[in-house]
Amino acid sequence: RGASFTNLDSYGADRFITDNFGGASVTYDVERSTDAPSGFVYSTKVTVATAETPSGTDASSLLQCRFEGQDVQGLGWGQGSATLSFWIKCSQAGAYPFAFETIPASGNGETFMAAYTVNSSSTWEYKTITIPLGIASADYPITDNSMGLILRFGGGGVSGRQGVAGWQDRTTSFTGMVDTLNLSATANATWQITGLQLEVGKVATPFEHRSYGEELAACQRYAIRLGAHPD
């Protein structure tokens, strides 16, 4: 918990995580920023603290969000589509990789990849990504509270960690795509996001602003009270 995290390779706030693997040494500073587009108060800002050009099996995620399988059953697996929408601001213009990873009860699952393009540096831009969900039943996410889905905004990776546009077997976690930027190689580069929303269908709707009470009730599910209950 908190508003800023230094040299992070772990969870920060609100179930978001930066993630290095394969031996990657890049680290990120993550903070809650008051720089946000109209309609929002805050954004999550990621700054490359320790830059690294990936080698070997290195890979990193600028940000990812992990969902329990039971929470994403309503997306319409096997038919239809889901749409991800968000506001993005980056210090470097160009194409960036995104991965939608399913985690089944057994096997590797599948990954859908797409590139989103930042047209102008240091400018808030609205993006949508449509994800077709007509995948094989064996790769549906699990139906309990174990991890069933990962949204991954890649920071870069070696060729073995680069996927292709569309669905592919999740033989590894992909953090890059050919012809997309490797932000982790640039010290002090910044990447900001807000208004992230995943919903059913091919059309993005306005961001659902929930009340403090609704958010508190949702978070209390993860709270544990230790010690004897008072009389």
Backbone torsions as a table, in degrees:
resi	resn	phi	psi	omega
1	ARG	NA	149.8	179.1
2	GLY	143.4	-178.6	-178.4
3	ALA	-109.4	-10.2	178.2
4	SER	-150.8	147.1	-176.7
5	PHE	-140.5	129.3	-174.3
6	THR	-105.7	138.0	179.4
7	ASN	51.0	51.3	-171.5
8	LEU	-84.1	135.4	166.1
9	ASP	-141.9	62.4	-173.6
10	SER	-175.4	-167.4	177.5
11	TYR	-71.8	139.5	170.0
12	GLY	-105.1	-108.0	-179.9
13	ALA	-118.3	159.9	170.9
14	ASP	57.7	38.3	174.8
15	ARG	68.0	11.7	175.6
16	PHE	-93.1	149.1	-175.6
17	ILE	-143.3	140.6	164.2
18	THR	-94.5	151.4	-170.0
19	ASP	-148.0	123.6	172.6
20	ASN	-111.8	145.9	174.9
21	PHE	-156.9	170.3	-177.8
22	GLY	74.7	9.8	-179.7
23	GLY	102.2	4.2	-178.2
24	ALA	-62.4	141.9	-178.3
25	SER	-113.6	1.2	178.9
26	VAL	-62.0	143.4	174.2
27	THR	-130.1	158.0	-176.4
28	TYR	-127.7	144.8	165.8
29	ASP	-95.4	129.5	-176.6
30	VAL	-123.2	132.5	-178.1
31	GLU	-144.7	156.7	169.8
32	ARG	-83.7	120.1	-175.9
33	SER	-110.7	144.0	175.2
34	THR	-83.9	-0.3	174.3
35	ASP	-80.2	110.8	-175.8
36	ALA	-152.4	156.4	177.6
37	PRO	-71.9	169.6	179.9
38	SER	-57.2	134.3	-179.8
39	GLY	97.8	-6.9	179.7
40	PHE	-129.3	150.6	-178.9
41	VAL	-97.8	-37.0	-175.3
42	TYR	-130.4	162.5	168.4
43	SER	-136.6	163.7	170.8
44	THR	-95.5	124.2	-177.7
45	LYS	-112.9	125.2	179.2
46	VAL	-111.8	126.2	177.6
47	THR	-118.4	133.8	177.8
48	VAL	-71.3	108.8	-177.6
49	ALA	-85.6	-48.8	176.9
50	THR	-121.4	105.6	-175.7
51	ALA	-77.8	155.9	178.8
52	GLU	-156.2	132.8	169.0
53	THR	-86.1	114.8	-173.7
54	PRO	-57.7	143.6	175.7
55	SER	-147.2	168.5	179.9
56	GLY	64.2	-114.8	177.8
57	THR	-117.3	18.9	-173.9
58	ASP	-62.4	146.1	173.8
59	ALA	-161.6	155.9	179.0
60	SER	-151.4	153.9	175.5
61	SER	-113.9	127.7	172.6
62	LEU	-62.0	-40.8	179.6
63	LEU	-163.0	144.1	172.3
64	GLN	-146.1	156.9	176.8
65	CYS	-129.5	130.0	-177.0
66	ARG	-108.5	130.8	-177.8
67	PHE	-111.7	144.2	169.5
68	GLU	-67.8	142.5	-179.2
69	GLY	-56.6	-38.4	-177.6
70	GLN	-66.8	-19.1	-177.9
71	ASP	-86.3	-9.8	-177.2
72	VAL	-119.9	18.7	178.9
73	GLN	-69.4	-23.9	-176.2
74	GLY	-82.4	3.6	-178.9
75	LEU	-71.8	-20.9	179.4
76	GLY	94.8	50.2	-178.3
77	TRP	-62.5	138.5	180.0
78	GLY	91.0	-8.6	179.2
79	GLN	-159.1	159.6	175.2
80	GLY	69.4	-160.0	-176.1
81	SER	-146.3	164.4	170.4
82	ALA	-122.4	155.6	179.8
83	THR	-127.8	130.7	175.3
84	LEU	-105.8	130.5	177.2
85	SER	-128.7	149.9	-178.6
86	PHE	-168.5	161.9	171.4
87	TRP	-103.5	137.3	-174.9
88	ILE	-134.9	146.2	175.9
89	LYS	-145.3	127.0	-175.4
90	CYS	-135.1	151.4	177.5
91	SER	-75.2	-17.0	179.2
92	GLN	-123.4	126.6	175.0
93	ALA	-76.7	154.3	179.0
94	GLY	141.7	-172.5	-178.9
95	ALA	-92.9	139.3	-179.7
96	TYR	-126.3	147.8	-177.2
97	PRO	-88.3	143.4	174.1
98	PHE	-131.3	139.9	179.0
99	ALA	-129.6	140.6	178.4
100	PHE	-119.1	102.1	-169.7
101	GLU	-107.0	124.4	175.2
102	THR	-92.5	141.3	-179.7
103	ILE	-120.3	101.5	-179.2
104	PRO	-81.9	174.5	178.8
105	ALA	-65.4	-29.6	176.4
106	SER	-145.4	156.5	-178.1
107	GLY	84.5	-174.6	-174.0
108	ASN	-91.5	-21.9	-175.1
109	GLY	80.6	-165.2	-179.1
110	GLU	-135.0	159.5	179.6
111	THR	-128.8	130.9	171.2
112	PHE	-101.6	130.3	-179.8
113	MET	-122.1	146.3	176.6
114	ALA	-151.6	152.7	175.3
115	ALA	-104.0	138.3	171.9
116	TYR	-114.1	145.2	-171.9
117	THR	-110.1	126.0	170.9
118	VAL	-89.2	112.1	-173.7
119	ASN	-78.8	-36.3	-177.8
120	SER	-132.6	133.3	-179.8
121	SER	-68.0	149.1	174.5
122	SER	54.6	37.8	-179.9
123	THR	-136.7	132.8	177.7
124	TRP	-69.8	130.3	179.1
125	GLU	-135.1	143.2	-179.3
126	TYR	-95.3	131.3	-176.9
127	LYS	-128.8	148.8	171.5
128	THR	-132.8	145.4	175.7
129	ILE	-131.1	123.6	177.8
130	THR	-95.8	131.1	-175.5
131	ILE	-117.6	109.9	177.2
132	PRO	-70.1	137.6	-172.9
133	LEU	-112.8	19.5	179.3
134	GLY	-82.7	61.2	-179.0
135	ILE	-103.2	164.1	-175.5
136	ALA	-61.7	146.5	-176.2
137	SER	-61.3	-28.8	-179.2
138	ALA	-65.3	-17.7	-177.6
139	ASP	-106.7	12.6	174.4
140	TYR	-63.3	148.4	175.5
141	PRO	-62.9	160.6	176.7
142	ILE	-65.1	166.5	-173.7
143	THR	-113.8	12.5	177.4
144	ASP	-112.6	-159.6	-176.0
145	ASN	-91.5	15.2	172.0
146	SER	-79.5	163.7	-178.3
147	MET	-63.1	125.8	-178.5
148	GLY	-120.9	-16.0	-176.1
149	LEU	-152.6	140.3	175.1
150	ILE	-126.0	129.0	167.0
151	LEU	-97.7	120.7	-173.1
152	ARG	-125.3	119.6	172.7
153	PHE	-97.9	106.7	-170.7
154	GLY	-73.2	144.9	174.9
155	GLY	-101.3	-9.7	-179.7
156	GLY	131.1	165.0	179.3
157	GLY	-177.7	168.4	179.2
158	VAL	-70.9	173.0	-174.5
159	SER	-58.2	-33.3	179.4
160	GLY	-69.3	-11.8	178.6
161	ARG	-108.4	13.5	-179.4
162	GLN	-102.2	123.7	178.2
163	GLY	-96.9	-173.1	178.9
164	VAL	-121.2	163.0	178.7
165	ALA	-63.1	137.6	-179.3
166	GLY	97.6	-168.0	-177.9
167	TRP	-82.9	145.5	175.4
168	GLN	-155.2	159.5	177.0
169	ASP	-61.3	138.0	179.6
170	ARG	-86.2	68.2	178.6
171	THR	-75.1	-20.0	175.3
172	THR	-154.5	171.2	175.6
173	SER	-86.2	117.4	-177.2
174	PHE	-88.8	130.1	179.5
175	THR	-121.4	6.9	-179.9
176	GLY	-149.7	169.5	172.6
177	MET	-141.4	155.2	176.4
178	VAL	-60.0	137.8	177.5
179	ASP	68.1	24.4	170.5
180	THR	-113.8	161.5	-175.8
181	LEU	-73.9	146.7	172.6
182	ASN	-106.8	84.3	-173.8
183	LEU	-64.5	-27.4	-176.8
184	SER	-64.1	-14.9	-178.5
185	ALA	-87.0	-3.5	-175.6
186	THR	-115.2	109.8	180.0
187	ALA	-62.2	137.7	177.5
188	ASN	70.8	5.8	173.3
189	ALA	-64.1	146.5	-178.0
190	THR	-122.8	151.1	-178.1
191	TRP	-146.1	123.7	-177.0
192	GLN	-126.8	148.1	-178.1
193	ILE	-146.0	146.9	172.3
194	THR	-157.8	167.9	177.5
195	GLY	65.2	30.6	-178.5
196	LEU	-72.8	125.0	-177.1
197	GLN	-145.7	129.4	177.1
198	LEU	-112.7	127.4	-175.9
199	GLU	-146.8	165.2	-178.6
200	VAL	-74.8	141.6	174.0
201	GLY	100.5	178.3	-175.8
202	LYS	-97.2	-1.2	-175.9
203	VAL	-116.1	125.2	177.0
204	ALA	-77.9	135.7	177.4
205	THR	-108.2	165.5	178.8
206	PRO	-56.1	148.6	-177.4
207	PHE	-58.7	136.5	-179.2
208	GLU	-86.4	101.7	176.6
209	HIS	-83.0	114.0	179.6
210	ARG	-97.1	154.9	-178.7
211	SER	-72.5	161.9	176.6
212	TYR	-57.4	-40.4	-179.4
213	GLY	-62.0	-40.7	177.9
214	GLU	-64.7	-43.6	179.7
215	GLU	-65.4	-39.9	179.3
216	LEU	-62.9	-44.4	179.5
217	ALA	-61.6	-39.0	179.1
218	ALA	-67.3	-39.7	-179.5
219	CYS	-70.5	-29.5	-176.8
220	GLN	-64.7	-19.2	175.9
221	ARG	-60.0	-29.0	-176.2
222	TYR	-96.1	4.3	-178.5
223	ALA	-90.4	141.2	177.1
224	ILE	-122.2	128.0	177.5
225	ARG	-96.9	123.3	-179.5
226	LEU	-101.8	145.1	177.9
227	GLY	100.2	172.0	-176.6
228	ALA	-70.9	144.6	177.4
229	HIS	-73.4	134.8	-179.5
230	PRO	-65.8	151.9	177.6
231	ASP	-69.1	NA	NA
